Amino acid sequence: MLNPTDFKRALLAIDALGSTPAVLAKVAELAKNPETDLETMSALIRNEGALAADLIRISNSPFYAPETLHSNVATAVNHIGLREVIRVVNLSLARQLFARDLGSYGVSARDYWSASIAAALVMEAVAKATGLDPDDAYTIGILHAVGRVLINRVIEEQGFTIYWDGVQRIQDWEREAVGFDHAEAGAMLLERWRFPAQTCDIIRWQLDPEKANPPVSLLGALQFTQRLLALTGLDFKQQDWVIPETDPFLKASRLTPASILQLVSVCRDGFELIRESMDLD
């Protein structure tokens, strides 16, 4: 068993995820600056080979429906728009982060990708409906459980055979196995990647409902998203689900069960388009 301090040190030493996370933080900052132009954004991305390729490929997908196919970063960015670049970089990051099965969790790469994309779509939709920042919401949805990727990778690299039984609460298993949970691991990783402190704190406190004060906040939205996806399924295909009217986020935001039903329908359609765009069928 690893000492928790040694585990954290090993966790922070992992560089296998590449530069995309750091680029995402820079893209988000540039996209919110009204003085950012096409050339500046394109220059940031074009030197990141895998990211540039993903940007061009996704911009040519049915999700963005181009009239003519793009062959370079500049035309791709011009077509989708500066703010949409955040979404595409998130999708590229998700493809890189979730390319391997989480063996210690018994979760396939495909299922983990689905969980993250579904959370991103719901977070974005909830943010738009409640006046929160949809760009930050989407990114938080993608990254909310990234700590599991790192915990799994370090367990495997250290040669341990530690497996979640699928019954115990996942955060309890993580704490017993390695001394801390995926929320703390994810926050440490985002801090290493120089994400804003607010984003790191939302990831860190996602398992603590008392921290969602006020309820209508990005943290409250993340916790609501997790509750909603437990009902709808990660592919939004579960039937006859009902969101309790007593849900704290629902009550505070004044959203209705009917509006949530419509929100889920939109997210389901978006999920299928993204699946096609990322060649995951």
Secondary structure per residue as TSV (DSSP state, phi and psi in degrees):
chain	resnum	aa	ss	phi	psi
A	1	M	-	360.0	133.6
A	2	L	-	-74.5	141.9
A	3	N	-	-68.0	135.0
A	4	P	H	-53.5	-36.8
A	5	T	H	-65.6	-42.4
A	6	D	H	-65.6	-36.2
A	7	F	H	-64.3	-44.8
A	8	K	H	-63.0	-38.6
A	9	R	H	-64.3	-43.2
A	10	A	H	-66.1	-37.9
A	11	L	H	-60.0	-46.8
A	12	L	H	-73.0	-17.0
A	13	A	T	-84.0	-8.3
A	14	I	-	-74.7	125.8
A	15	D	-	-120.1	11.5
A	16	A	T	-70.7	-11.6
A	17	L	T	-82.4	-3.4
A	18	G	-	78.7	-167.2
A	19	S	S	-94.8	-7.9
A	20	T	H	-55.0	-43.2
A	21	P	H	-58.0	-43.3
A	22	A	H	-65.5	-38.3
A	23	V	H	-64.5	-38.7
A	24	L	H	-57.9	-44.2
A	25	A	H	-60.4	-40.0
A	26	K	H	-70.5	-40.0
A	27	V	H	-61.4	-43.8
A	28	A	H	-61.7	-40.1
A	29	E	H	-65.9	-44.4
A	30	L	H	-65.4	-40.3
A	31	A	H	-64.0	-26.4
A	32	K	T	-89.8	-4.3
A	33	N	-	-92.6	116.4
A	34	P	T	-63.6	-14.7
A	35	E	T	-90.2	-4.9
A	36	T	-	-69.8	134.4
A	37	D	-	-113.8	173.5
A	38	L	H	-58.9	-43.2
A	39	E	H	-63.1	-40.9
A	40	T	H	-64.2	-45.3
A	41	M	H	-65.5	-43.1
A	42	S	H	-63.4	-39.5
A	43	A	H	-63.0	-35.0
A	44	L	H	-66.0	-38.6
A	45	I	H	-88.4	-33.8
A	46	R	H	-65.1	-21.6
A	47	N	T	-87.3	-3.3
A	48	E	-	-100.0	96.4
A	49	G	H	-51.5	-56.0
A	50	A	H	-65.0	-39.5
A	51	L	H	-66.8	-44.5
A	52	A	H	-60.2	-41.7
A	53	A	H	-63.9	-42.7
A	54	D	H	-63.6	-41.3
A	55	L	H	-60.0	-46.8
A	56	I	H	-65.0	-45.2
A	57	R	H	-63.0	-44.7
A	58	I	H	-70.1	-35.8
A	59	S	H	-64.6	-22.9
A	60	N	T	-90.8	0.6
A	61	S	S	-84.2	168.1
A	62	P	T	-59.8	-21.4
A	63	F	T	-60.3	-36.7
A	64	Y	T	-109.1	-6.8
A	65	A	-	44.0	63.2
A	66	P	-	-73.0	148.4
A	67	E	S	-74.1	-36.6
A	68	T	S	-129.8	149.4
A	69	L	-	-74.2	143.0
A	70	H	-	-92.7	145.8
A	71	S	-	-121.0	-1.2
A	72	N	S	-147.9	165.6
A	73	V	H	-63.5	-41.2
A	74	A	H	-61.4	-46.3
A	75	T	H	-71.1	-33.0
A	76	A	H	-64.8	-45.9
A	77	V	H	-64.3	-40.4
A	78	N	H	-62.3	-36.2
A	79	H	H	-71.9	-47.4
A	80	I	H	-84.9	-22.3
A	81	G	-	95.2	150.8
A	82	L	T	-59.5	-43.6
A	83	R	T	-71.3	-31.4
A	84	E	H	-69.9	-17.3
A	85	V	H	-58.9	-34.1
A	86	I	H	-58.0	-45.5
A	87	R	H	-60.4	-46.6
A	88	V	H	-66.5	-40.8
A	89	V	H	-64.3	-37.9
A	90	N	H	-60.1	-45.0
A	91	L	H	-63.6	-39.2
A	92	S	H	-65.4	-42.3
A	93	L	H	-61.8	-43.2
A	94	A	H	-61.3	-41.0
A	95	R	H	-62.0	-39.5
A	96	Q	H	-73.3	-44.2
A	97	L	H	-66.0	-36.8
A	98	F	T	-108.7	32.8
A	99	A	S	-84.5	-9.1
A	100	R	S	-121.4	145.4
A	101	D	-	-63.2	148.0
A	102	L	B	-93.4	84.7
A	103	G	T	-59.9	-39.7
A	104	S	T	-68.7	-20.9
A	105	Y	T	-97.9	-13.0
A	106	G	T	68.7	33.2
A	107	V	B	-120.6	130.4
A	108	S	-	-75.5	158.0
A	109	A	H	-58.9	-40.2
A	110	R	H	-63.1	-44.3
A	111	D	H	-67.1	-36.5
A	112	Y	H	-70.2	-38.6
A	113	W	H	-59.1	-45.9
A	114	S	H	-59.7	-42.9
A	115	A	H	-61.4	-39.7
A	116	S	H	-74.8	-42.4
A	117	I	H	-66.9	-41.7
A	118	A	H	-60.6	-43.3
A	119	A	H	-63.2	-39.1
A	120	A	H	-63.3	-43.9
A	121	L	H	-65.1	-43.3
A	122	V	H	-67.2	-43.3
A	123	M	H	-57.5	-46.2
A	124	E	H	-61.8	-44.9
A	125	A	H	-66.5	-42.9
A	126	V	H	-63.4	-41.6
A	127	A	H	-61.1	-44.1
A	128	K	H	-63.6	-33.9
A	129	A	H	-78.6	-17.3
A	130	T	H	-122.1	6.7
A	131	G	T	82.2	15.9
A	132	L	S	-89.6	171.0
A	133	D	-	-77.5	112.1
A	134	P	H	-69.5	-29.8
A	135	D	H	-67.9	-48.1
A	136	D	H	-62.6	-39.3
A	137	A	H	-61.3	-43.8
A	138	Y	H	-62.3	-45.2
A	139	T	H	-62.8	-43.3
A	140	I	H	-62.5	-39.4
A	141	G	H	-61.1	-44.8
A	142	I	H	-59.3	-42.1
A	143	L	H	-99.6	3.1
A	144	H	T	-61.8	-30.4
A	145	A	T	-115.8	23.9
A	146	V	H	-61.9	-23.8
A	147	G	H	-58.1	-29.1
A	148	R	H	-66.1	-37.0
A	149	V	H	-60.2	-44.4
A	150	L	H	-71.8	-41.6
A	151	I	H	-59.4	-46.7
A	152	N	H	-61.5	-44.1
A	153	R	H	-65.3	-41.5
A	154	V	H	-69.1	-40.4
A	155	I	H	-56.5	-45.4
A	156	E	H	-67.3	-42.0
A	157	E	H	-67.9	-29.3
A	158	Q	T	-83.9	-4.7
A	159	G	T	79.1	19.1
A	160	F	-	-86.8	150.0
A	161	T	-	-111.1	82.2
A	162	I	-	-119.3	124.9
A	163	Y	-	-132.2	138.0
A	164	W	-	-75.5	137.2
A	165	D	-	-85.9	-2.5
A	166	G	S	79.0	-2.4
A	167	V	S	-111.3	-50.3
A	168	Q	S	-61.8	145.7
A	169	R	-	-54.8	132.4
A	170	I	H	-61.1	-38.0
A	171	Q	H	-70.2	-29.8
A	172	D	H	-68.8	-41.8
A	173	W	H	-61.5	-43.9
A	174	E	H	-60.4	-44.8
A	175	R	H	-65.1	-38.4
A	176	E	H	-70.7	-37.1
A	177	A	H	-76.8	-43.0
A	178	V	H	-129.5	-4.8
A	179	G	S	100.5	-8.2
A	180	F	S	-159.7	169.2
A	181	D	-	-105.8	177.4
A	182	H	H	-67.4	-25.1
A	183	A	H	-65.9	-46.9
A	184	E	H	-66.2	-42.0
A	185	A	H	-62.2	-42.6
A	186	G	H	-64.3	-40.1
A	187	A	H	-64.4	-41.3
A	188	M	H	-60.6	-41.6
A	189	L	H	-66.2	-43.7
A	190	L	H	-65.5	-34.6
A	191	E	H	-63.8	-39.4
A	192	R	H	-63.3	-35.5
A	193	W	T	-83.8	3.8
A	194	R	T	64.8	39.6
A	195	F	-	-75.7	157.2
A	196	P	-	-57.4	148.6
A	197	A	H	-57.5	-37.1
A	198	Q	H	-61.5	-43.2
A	199	T	H	-63.7	-44.1
A	200	C	H	-60.7	-41.3
A	201	D	H	-67.4	-37.1
A	202	I	H	-62.8	-43.9
A	203	I	H	-63.2	-42.2
A	204	R	H	-63.9	-39.3
A	205	W	T	-102.2	12.9
A	206	Q	T	-62.3	-24.0
A	207	L	T	-90.8	-1.4
A	208	D	-	-112.2	100.7
A	209	P	G	-62.3	-24.7
A	210	E	G	-69.8	-20.5
A	211	K	G	-78.9	-15.4
A	212	A	-	-82.2	72.3
A	213	N	-	-137.2	108.1
A	214	P	S	-76.1	158.5
A	215	P	S	-61.0	-38.5
A	216	V	S	-85.2	83.1
A	217	S	S	-148.4	171.1
A	218	L	H	-63.9	-34.1
A	219	L	H	-67.1	-45.7
A	220	G	H	-60.3	-39.2
A	221	A	H	-65.6	-38.2
A	222	L	H	-64.9	-44.1
A	223	Q	H	-65.8	-37.9
A	224	F	H	-65.1	-41.7
A	225	T	H	-58.0	-43.0
A	226	Q	H	-65.2	-39.2
A	227	R	H	-66.4	-39.6
A	228	L	H	-67.6	-43.6
A	229	L	H	-67.2	-26.3
A	230	A	H	-64.7	-25.0
A	231	L	H	-89.0	-42.9
A	232	T	H	-85.9	-20.7
A	233	G	-	86.3	155.9
A	234	L	T	-69.0	-17.8
A	235	D	T	-106.5	8.2
A	236	F	S	64.5	24.3
A	237	K	-	-105.8	-2.8
A	238	Q	-	-66.0	143.5
A	239	Q	-	-103.7	157.1
A	240	D	S	59.4	30.8
A	241	W	-	-82.9	152.6
A	242	V	-	-136.3	126.0
A	243	I	-	-85.0	125.2
A	244	P	-	-62.5	133.3
A	245	E	T	-66.3	-15.8
A	246	T	T	-85.7	-1.0
A	247	D	-	-55.3	129.8
A	248	P	H	-60.3	-36.4
A	249	F	H	-70.9	-40.9
A	250	L	H	-60.5	-45.2
A	251	K	H	-65.0	-44.3
A	252	A	H	-71.8	-33.8
A	253	S	H	-86.0	-13.6
A	254	R	T	64.6	20.3
A	255	L	-	-73.2	155.3
A	256	T	-	-113.1	159.3
A	257	P	H	-54.6	-35.4
A	258	A	H	-66.3	-41.1
A	259	S	H	-68.7	-33.5
A	260	I	H	-68.2	-37.1
A	261	L	H	-60.9	-43.5
A	262	Q	H	-66.3	-40.1
A	263	L	H	-59.3	-44.4
A	264	V	H	-64.9	-36.7
A	265	S	H	-62.4	-42.9
A	266	V	H	-63.8	-43.1
A	267	C	H	-64.9	-37.0
A	268	R	H	-61.1	-44.9
A	269	D	H	-64.0	-43.0
A	270	G	H	-63.1	-38.0
A	271	F	H	-61.0	-44.1
A	272	E	H	-67.0	-37.9
A	273	L	H	-64.6	-42.2
A	274	I	H	-66.6	-41.3
A	275	R	H	-55.8	-43.8
A	276	E	H	-67.2	-41.5
A	277	S	H	-64.2	-34.9
A	278	M	T	-92.0	8.0
A	279	D	T	56.7	47.4
A	280	L	-	-108.7	10.3
A	281	D	-	-76.3	360.0
